[in-house]
């Protein structure tokens, strides 16, 4: 399947790029826990295409309709705070690439992410998707049961590691909620807790302003947008769109990348979402 996806990605990239490149002056890209070589290959592609590597605030300024002084720019963000992200530091230093890591608090405290407990228990990606449909109380009860049964090796950075990373001039730490829930399944009270306590905790831990947010699982609606607006200056989504001046600051798009070079290029030019719509098993 990986070879098939690579072949499809390669073909669609070359088909789409000539028609899309005029829309691609600003790229908002994100990973979770990529292999260093996957990350570096995309950096090199962006470098060869003439993109400036910028802080996330430059993307936010552009979304506001403000002049950034960059003809072409790209920002890379990472969701969750995986321990493997530490291996990317030599790469960002080599190419002078600012990054943002959006972290939830509880998984960094406990060491693991809820979906890996579910997968370890049920050995099924479908089961993870089922858990995403549970209301918050049922979700918490079921996840806590599994946590009592199963022990995992640590997957998330520690708080001490996060503090050290935050001191790096190229690394910006921002909020991804407190517990990494599906916000659309949370009560109003739980929603406010996830947004306010994450901001407060990370701000205190890192001694910095936490003003930027990304939606866990990309799940949000009008209620979640309005709640984020009470606590943060902007919110980043997982919507695979190009950033446009004057867009909604609480649904700034990002294109998610994986460990497949040609699939990633197809995603960057906007072809992959069309393929996914018509060929869901990709």
N, C-alpha and C positions, 0 to 999 in steps of 0.2 A: 504493500500500500504506500509506503514511504516513497518508493521509486516512481510509482504512478503519480502521486501528488507532486513530486518534483518535476516530472515531465509536464504535467498539466500547468503547474506554476510557471515553468519556463516559457511555455508557448503563450500563455495568457499575458505574462509580463511583456513580452515583445509585441504582442498584438495591441495591448492597451497603452503602453508607455507613450508612444508618439501622440496619442490623442489626449492623454491626461496630464502631461508634464507641465502645461501652462497653469494647471490647478494645484500643482504640488509644491508651491514655493514655501509652504509652511507644513512641516510634518510633526505630528504628535504621536510618538510610538511608545509602546510599553511591552515589557516582558514580565514573566514571573521568576523562574529560576533557570535561565538559559545556560547552556554550555558556553564557556568563554569564547570558543572559536565561532559559535553562531553569532554572538554579540559583536565580535570583532569584524566579521565579514560584513555585517550591516553597517557598521561604522565606516568601513573602507568604501562601501558603495556610496554612502552619503558624502564622504570626503571627495570621492572621484566625481560626484555630480555637483560639487561646488556648494554644499550646504555648510553654514556656520553652525557649530554646536553651541547651544544657548541654554541659559537657566530657564526653568519653567515659567518664571515671571515674565519673560519675553513673549512666551506663547500667550499668557494671560493678557498682556498689554495688546498684542495683536488682535486677540478676540474682542477686546474693548474697542477696537478701531483706532488705536494709537500707533504712531510711527515708531518702529523699533530700530530703524537704521540698517536692517538686514534685508538683502534681496532674497536670499534663500536661507531658511534656518530649520533646525530640527532639535527636538528635545526627546530624551529617553527617560522614561520612568519605569519603576518596578513595583509590583504589588506584593505585599505580604511580609517582606523581611526575611527571606530565606537565608540560611547560613551560607549557602552556595554563592550568594551575591558578593561575599567578601573576595572571592577569586577574581572578580571583575575589576577590582581596584587598580591593579597594574595596567589594565587596558585603558581605563579612563584617564589615568595619568599619562600614558604614552601618547594619547591623541588629544588630551586636554578637553575631555567631554564631561560637562556637568550632568549629573543625574539626580532624579528625585526617587526616594524609596517611600512608598506609602505603607505604613505599618499599623496593624491592629495591636492592642496592648496585651490582651490575655494570652494569645498564643506565644508571645515572646516570654511571658512569665512562665507558662507551663512547658514550653519547648516545642509544641506541636500544633498542627492545624486540624480543625475538626474533620475535614473531609478525608484526611489520611487515616483517622481512626475508623471512619465508616468503611473505607475501602479495605482496611486491614481486617475488619470484622466480616464483611460481606463479599469481598473480592469482586465488586461490581460497580462500575461507573453509573449504571442505571440507578443503583441504590442511592448514590450521592445526589443524583437529580431528584429522586423522590424526597430525600431529606430537605431539599430546598423548597418544597411545597408545604412543609409543616408550619403550623403557627409557632410562635416563639416558645411557648410553654412546652409543647410537645417536642419541639426540636431540642430544647435544653435537656429535657428528661431523657430522651433517647441517646443523645450524645454523651451525657454524663454516665449512663449505664455502660456504654462501650468503654469509656475511659477507665472505669473501675476494673474491666476485664482484661484490657490490652495495654501493654507497655510498648512504646516506640522509642527508637533512637531519636535524639533531638534533631529537629529539622530547621528551627528558627534561630536567628541570632539571639544572643543574650542581651540583657539591658546594658551591661558593661560594654559589650561590643558595639551596641547601637550608639552609646555615648561617644565612643572613640570614632566611629564612622561619622557622626554628626560634626565632629571637629574638622573633618577633612574639607578643604575649600571647594571640592567638586561634588560633595555629597549633601543633599538637602533631604531631611527627614520630615515627612508630613503625615497626616492622619488617614487611617483606613478603618475607623471605628474602634470600639473597645474590644468587642468579642468576635468580630467578623461575622455578624449574622446576615440573613437576608432581610434588608431593611423594610421591604414591602410587606413582610410578614410580622413585623414588630408592632406593638401597641404604641400609641403616641408617647407614653411615658418612657417606654424602652427606647424608642427612637431618639428622644431628647437625651437620654443617658448615654447612648452610644456615641453621639456627636459631641456632647459637652464634656464628658469625662475623658474621652480620648484626647481632646484638645488640651484639657487641664493637665492631665497626667504627663503627656509628652512634653508640654511646655515647661513643666516643673523639672522633669528628668533631664531635659536637654538644655534648659535655660535659654530658650529661644521662642519666637512667636510661631505658633502653629496656625496657619491661615488658609491652607489649601487642603482639599479633600478629594479622595476618590471613592466611588461607590463599590462596595464589595459585590462581586458577582455581576457588576454592572446593573444591578436591580434598583430601579427608582421610578417614582412617578411625581406628580405635582406636589403631593404632601411632602415627599422626601426632599425635593428641590427647595421648597419653602423652609423646611427645617434646617437644611444645610446653610441657607442664606442667613439664618439667625446667628450662626457660629463662625462661618468662614467667608472669605472674600470670593471664592470660586469653587466649583466642583468639577472633577474630571470623570468622564464616563468610559465605557468600553464600546461606544458607538463608532463603527468604522466609517468615519466621514472625514473630509478635509476641513481643517479649521478655517472659518470665514470671519472677516471683520464684522463686528456687531452681533456675533452669535450670543446665545444665552450663556452667561458666565457660570451657570450652575449645571450646564450640560456640555462642557467643552469636550469634543470627541478625542479619542485615542484609538489607534489601530494596534491590536494585539498581535505579537509575533511569537514564533515558536522555534524549535530547533530544526528547521527545514528552510534552507536558503531561498530556493526558488518559490516555495509557497509564500515566504515572507515578502519577496519582491512583488509577487502577485497581489498580496494584501496591500502593500504600500501604494500600488497604482490603482487600487479600488476594484480589482477584478475578482478577488477571491470571494467577496460577499455575494457577488452575482452568481458565482459558481455554487456556493453553499445553498443559495436559495433554490437552485434548480437541481443540484446533486447533493442532497443532505448528508450522504455518508462520507463526504470528503472531510 
